[in-house]
Amino acid sequence: MGRRRSQAVTLADVARRAGCSVATVSKALNDRAQVAAATRQRVRDAATALSFHVPGQTRAVGLLTDELGGRFSIPILLGAEKALAGEDERMSLLLCDARGDAARRHHYVGTLLAHRVDGIIVVGDRNDLGPALPRDLPVPVVYAYGQSGRPDDLSVVADDEGGARLAAEHLLAIGRRRIAHITGPRAFRATRDRIAGLRAVLAGHGLAMAGGQPRHGAWSQQWGRHAARRLLADHPDVDAIFCGNDQIAAGAAQALIASGLRIPGDVAVVGYDNWTEFAADCRPPLTTLDLDLEQLGATAVRHLLAAVDGRPARGVLRLPCRLIIRESTVPGPRLSTSEGRQHGGDPSGQ
């Protein structure tokens, strides 16, 4: 018994029969520009021959991630889902995990196009520049958390420089003047942006970074412990440490306590990311910067839907971080608040 083609035919089948790409088929069937009349007719003939049904908009968005099981993708996914529900309860999110593999990414892009999604959100596996999808896709693409390596794409990222400014301003406000910085590898954009934010605030108050230069290493507790021990040996008068992430900060706090120092009495500590496993469970709990990842996912959805409606944006949109104050900088009952929620940049360029 032969299979029922009307139930099995995909865009890839139509593309093979028409002798063109899946992207071209999608453009032709959606009556988009940049498809020659002869090609459009060839695609339509192939679709008719294969009994391929062409529905209207699917009201679905694809989310392509490289780290589904990681710390950052799930909150972005939740924010995107909430935003889609708010826009239209019939809209759905199709999730694909490429696991950092280029072949899987290529496969899933084709799969999403075959399902006729209205657009694609690409979530990077790190807060840095990442590979862009092909330019000629028939649907709009927005990049979230990780920044597209192509300048004219729209990327929605956290304002790391602004977050570091909040940390520095908070430490100065509680009277700290000898502020050191322990952070991750030099190659990360987030590392460089956070250093720039810290330095700018210190310079504005006529201060230099304690130790002169940031200390670079892995994004790990082990590095935090090691770097803090070395820092105390070289600069025993340091009164605050701003760390590049919560793991480093948790390790630094362990080293400070092992050295007999009080947090925050002797040395205040600030982390970054508001990763509960390290921030809230640290002793004492860490003051840190929250990336507001759900808001980041929701913002990516709003810009994607605007692009679907013919109002695309370009460049880099940096969303402000929130300062979460806990006992590692302010003694006594835990405080959870945000400072300078609007601190951030307009669209421009871990």
C-alpha positions as CSV (number, residue, x, y, z in Angstrom):
1,M,0.0,0.0,0.0
2,G,1.5,3.3,-1.0
3,R,2.1,6.1,1.5
4,R,-0.2,9.1,1.4
5,R,2.0,11.9,0.1
6,S,-0.2,14.6,1.4
7,Q,0.7,13.6,4.9
8,A,4.5,13.2,4.3
9,V,5.6,15.8,1.8
10,T,8.0,18.5,3.2
11,L,9.6,21.6,1.8
12,A,12.7,19.5,1.2
13,D,10.8,17.2,-1.1
14,V,9.5,20.2,-3.0
15,A,13.0,21.6,-3.2
16,R,14.4,18.4,-4.6
17,R,11.7,18.2,-7.3
18,A,12.0,21.9,-8.2
19,G,15.8,21.8,-8.2
20,C,16.4,24.6,-5.8
21,S,17.0,25.3,-2.1
22,V,14.5,24.9,0.8
23,A,14.9,28.7,1.4
24,T,13.9,29.4,-2.2
25,V,10.9,27.1,-2.0
26,S,9.7,28.8,1.2
27,K,10.1,32.2,-0.4
28,A,8.2,31.2,-3.5
29,L,5.3,29.6,-1.7
30,N,5.1,32.6,0.6
31,D,5.1,35.0,-2.3
32,R,8.2,36.8,-1.1
33,A,10.4,38.9,-3.2
34,Q,13.7,38.0,-4.8
35,V,12.4,34.9,-6.5
36,A,12.3,34.9,-10.3
37,A,8.9,34.3,-11.9
38,A,10.1,31.1,-13.7
39,T,11.5,29.7,-10.4
40,R,8.3,30.6,-8.6
41,Q,6.2,28.7,-11.1
42,R,8.5,25.7,-11.1
43,V,8.2,25.5,-7.3
44,R,4.4,25.8,-7.5
45,D,4.3,23.1,-10.1
46,A,6.4,20.8,-7.9
47,A,4.2,21.5,-4.9
48,T,1.1,20.7,-6.9
49,A,2.7,17.5,-8.3
50,L,3.5,16.3,-4.8
51,S,0.2,17.4,-3.3
52,F,2.0,19.7,-0.9
53,H,-0.5,21.7,1.1
54,V,0.4,25.4,1.5
55,P,-1.3,26.7,4.6
56,G,-1.3,30.3,5.9
57,Q,1.1,31.5,8.6
58,T,1.7,28.7,11.1
59,R,1.9,31.2,14.1
60,A,5.0,29.3,15.3
61,V,8.5,30.5,16.1
62,G,11.6,28.4,16.1
63,L,14.1,28.6,18.9
64,L,17.6,27.3,18.0
65,T,19.9,26.8,20.9
66,D,23.4,25.4,21.5
67,E,23.0,24.6,25.2
68,L,19.5,23.5,26.1
69,G,20.7,21.9,29.4
70,G,22.7,24.9,30.4
71,R,22.2,27.8,32.8
72,F,21.1,30.4,30.3
73,S,18.8,28.9,27.7
74,I,16.0,27.8,29.9
75,P,15.2,31.2,31.4
76,I,15.4,32.7,27.9
77,L,13.0,30.0,26.7
78,L,10.5,30.7,29.5
79,G,10.6,34.4,28.7
80,A,10.0,33.8,25.0
81,E,7.1,31.4,25.7
82,K,5.4,34.0,28.0
83,A,5.8,36.7,25.4
84,L,4.3,34.5,22.7
85,A,1.3,33.7,24.9
86,G,0.8,37.3,25.6
87,E,0.9,38.2,21.9
88,D,-1.4,35.4,20.8
89,E,-2.4,32.3,22.7
90,R,-2.3,30.2,19.5
91,M,1.4,30.9,18.9
92,S,3.8,28.1,19.7
93,L,7.5,27.7,20.1
94,L,9.4,24.9,18.3
95,L,12.7,24.1,20.2
96,C,15.8,22.7,18.5
97,D,19.0,21.9,20.4
98,A,22.0,22.0,18.0
99,R,24.5,21.2,20.9
100,G,27.1,23.4,19.4
101,D,27.4,21.2,16.2
102,A,27.3,23.0,12.9
103,A,25.8,20.0,11.0
104,R,22.9,19.8,13.6
105,R,22.4,23.5,13.3
106,H,22.1,23.3,9.5
107,H,19.7,20.3,9.8
108,Y,17.5,22.1,12.3
109,V,17.3,25.3,10.3
110,G,15.9,23.2,7.4
111,T,13.5,21.4,9.8
112,L,12.2,24.7,11.1
113,L,11.7,26.1,7.6
114,A,9.9,22.9,6.6
115,H,7.5,23.5,9.5
116,R,7.0,27.0,8.0
117,V,7.9,28.9,11.2
118,D,7.3,32.7,11.1
119,G,10.8,33.4,12.4
120,I,13.8,32.0,14.3
121,I,15.4,33.0,17.6
122,V,19.0,31.9,17.9
123,V,20.3,31.5,21.5
124,G,24.1,31.5,21.9
125,D,25.8,29.1,24.2
126,R,28.0,31.9,25.5
127,N,27.6,35.7,25.9
128,D,29.9,36.4,23.0
129,L,30.0,36.7,19.2
130,G,28.7,33.6,17.5
131,P,28.1,32.3,13.9
132,A,25.3,33.8,12.0
133,L,22.7,31.8,10.0
134,P,22.7,32.1,6.2
135,R,21.7,35.6,5.1
136,D,19.1,34.4,2.5
137,L,16.7,32.7,4.9
138,P,13.1,33.4,4.0
139,V,12.1,34.3,7.6
140,P,13.5,36.9,10.0
141,V,16.1,35.9,12.6
142,V,16.9,37.5,16.0
143,Y,19.9,36.5,18.1
144,A,19.5,36.3,21.9
145,Y,22.2,36.3,24.7
146,G,25.0,35.5,22.2
147,Q,25.7,38.2,19.6
148,S,25.6,37.5,15.8
149,G,28.9,37.9,14.1
150,R,27.2,39.8,11.3
151,P,26.7,43.5,12.3
152,D,23.4,44.1,10.4
153,D,21.6,41.3,12.3
154,L,19.6,42.1,15.4
155,S,21.2,40.8,18.6
156,V,19.6,41.2,22.1
157,V,22.2,40.9,24.8
158,A,22.9,41.8,28.4
159,D,24.6,45.2,29.0
160,D,27.7,43.8,30.7
161,E,29.5,47.1,30.8
162,G,26.4,48.7,32.5
163,G,26.2,45.8,34.9
164,A,29.8,46.3,36.0
165,R,29.1,50.0,36.5
166,L,26.3,49.1,38.9
167,A,28.6,46.9,40.8
168,A,31.4,49.5,41.1
169,E,28.9,52.3,42.0
170,H,27.5,50.0,44.8
171,L,30.9,49.2,46.2
172,L,31.9,52.9,46.3
173,A,28.5,53.8,47.9
174,I,29.3,51.5,50.8
175,G,32.7,53.1,51.3
176,R,35.0,50.7,49.5
177,R,38.0,52.3,47.7
178,R,40.5,49.4,47.1
179,I,38.5,47.3,44.7
180,A,40.1,44.4,42.9
181,H,38.8,42.4,39.9
182,I,39.0,38.6,39.4
183,T,37.4,37.5,36.2
184,G,37.4,35.0,33.3
185,P,39.4,34.5,30.1
186,R,40.5,37.6,28.2
187,A,39.0,36.3,25.0
188,F,35.4,36.8,26.1
189,R,33.6,39.9,25.1
190,A,31.7,39.9,28.5
191,T,35.1,39.9,30.3
192,R,36.3,42.9,28.4
193,D,33.0,44.8,28.8
194,R,32.9,44.2,32.5
195,I,36.4,45.4,33.0
196,A,35.6,48.6,31.0
197,G,32.6,49.4,33.1
198,L,34.5,48.9,36.4
199,R,37.5,51.0,35.2
200,A,35.2,53.8,34.0
201,V,33.5,54.2,37.3
202,L,36.8,54.0,39.3
203,A,38.4,56.6,37.0
204,G,35.5,58.9,37.5
205,H,36.3,58.9,41.2
206,G,40.0,59.3,40.8
207,L,40.7,55.6,41.7
208,A,42.6,52.8,40.1
209,M,41.8,49.1,40.3
210,A,43.5,47.4,43.3
211,G,46.5,45.5,42.0
212,G,46.5,47.6,38.8
213,Q,45.2,44.9,36.5
214,P,42.3,42.4,36.6
215,R,43.3,38.8,37.3
216,H,42.2,36.4,34.4
217,G,41.5,32.7,34.7
218,A,38.8,30.1,34.3
219,W,35.1,30.7,35.1
220,S,35.4,28.4,38.1
221,Q,35.4,28.3,41.9
222,Q,38.9,26.9,41.9
223,W,40.2,29.9,40.0
224,G,38.3,32.2,42.4
225,R,40.0,30.6,45.4
226,H,43.4,30.6,43.8
227,A,43.2,34.2,42.6
228,A,41.9,35.5,45.9
229,R,44.7,33.9,47.8
230,R,47.3,35.4,45.5
231,L,45.5,38.8,45.7
232,L,45.6,38.8,49.5
233,A,49.3,37.9,49.5
234,D,50.1,40.7,47.1
235,H,47.6,43.4,48.3
236,P,46.5,42.6,51.9
237,D,44.7,46.0,52.1
238,V,42.1,45.2,49.4
239,D,38.6,46.0,50.8
240,A,36.4,44.7,47.9
241,I,36.5,42.1,45.1
242,F,34.3,42.4,42.1
243,C,34.2,39.0,40.3
244,G,33.4,38.2,36.7
245,N,30.8,35.5,37.6
246,D,29.2,33.9,40.7
247,Q,31.4,30.8,40.5
248,I,34.6,32.9,40.8
249,A,33.0,35.0,43.6
250,A,32.0,31.9,45.6
251,G,35.5,30.6,45.4
252,A,36.9,34.0,46.4
253,A,34.6,34.0,49.4
254,Q,35.9,30.6,50.5
255,A,39.5,31.9,50.3
256,L,38.7,35.0,52.3
257,I,37.0,33.1,55.0
258,A,39.8,30.5,55.1
259,S,42.2,33.4,55.6
260,G,40.3,34.6,58.7
261,L,38.7,37.6,57.0
262,R,35.1,38.7,57.5
263,I,32.7,39.3,54.5
264,P,31.7,42.0,54.2
265,G,33.4,43.5,57.3
266,D,36.9,43.2,56.0
267,V,36.3,42.6,52.3
268,A,33.1,43.0,50.3
269,V,32.4,40.6,47.4
270,V,30.3,41.0,44.3
271,G,29.5,38.3,41.7
272,Y,27.8,38.3,38.3
273,D,24.9,36.3,36.8
274,N,22.7,35.7,39.9
275,W,23.1,31.9,39.5
276,T,21.3,30.7,42.6
277,E,23.4,27.6,43.1
278,F,26.4,29.9,43.7
279,A,24.9,33.3,44.7
280,A,22.1,32.6,47.1
281,D,23.7,29.5,48.6
282,C,27.1,31.1,49.1
283,R,28.1,32.0,52.7
284,P,27.4,34.8,53.0
285,P,24.9,35.1,50.1
286,L,26.4,37.1,47.2
287,T,25.5,40.5,46.0
288,T,25.5,40.0,42.2
289,L,24.2,41.2,38.9
290,D,21.1,39.5,37.4
291,L,21.0,39.3,33.6
292,D,17.2,39.3,33.5
293,L,17.2,36.4,31.0
294,E,13.4,36.0,30.9
295,Q,13.1,39.7,29.9
296,L,15.8,39.1,27.3
297,G,13.8,36.2,25.8
298,A,10.6,38.2,25.8
299,T,12.4,41.2,24.1
300,A,13.8,38.9,21.4
301,V,10.2,37.6,20.7
302,R,8.8,41.2,20.4
303,H,11.5,42.2,17.9
304,L,11.1,39.0,15.9
305,L,7.3,39.5,15.6
306,A,7.9,43.1,14.6
307,A,10.2,41.9,11.8
308,V,7.6,39.4,10.7
309,D,5.2,42.4,10.4
310,G,7.7,44.2,8.2
311,R,9.4,46.3,10.9
312,P,12.9,44.8,11.3
313,A,15.5,46.2,13.5
314,R,19.3,45.9,13.2
315,G,22.4,46.2,15.4
316,V,22.9,45.3,19.1
317,L,20.2,45.9,21.7
318,R,21.8,45.9,25.2
319,L,19.3,45.2,28.1
320,P,20.1,46.5,31.6
321,C,21.2,44.2,34.3
322,R,19.8,44.4,37.9
323,L,21.9,44.6,41.0
324,I,20.8,42.1,43.6
325,I,22.1,43.2,47.0
326,R,22.8,40.4,49.6
327,E,25.0,40.0,52.7
328,S,28.3,39.8,50.9
329,T,28.3,43.6,50.7
330,V,25.6,44.7,53.1
331,P,25.6,43.0,56.6
332,G,22.4,42.1,58.3
333,P,19.1,40.8,56.9
334,R,19.2,40.0,53.2
335,L,18.3,42.8,50.8
336,S,17.0,42.0,47.4
337,T,16.7,45.1,45.2
338,S,17.7,46.6,42.0
339,E,19.6,49.7,41.3
340,G,19.6,51.7,38.1
341,R,17.2,49.4,36.3
342,Q,17.3,51.8,33.3
343,H,21.1,51.8,33.1
344,G,21.9,50.5,29.7
345,G,22.7,51.4,26.1
346,D,20.6,52.0,23.0
347,P,20.9,49.6,20.1
348,S,24.3,49.7,18.6
349,G,26.6,47.2,18.4
350,Q,30.2,34.8,28.1
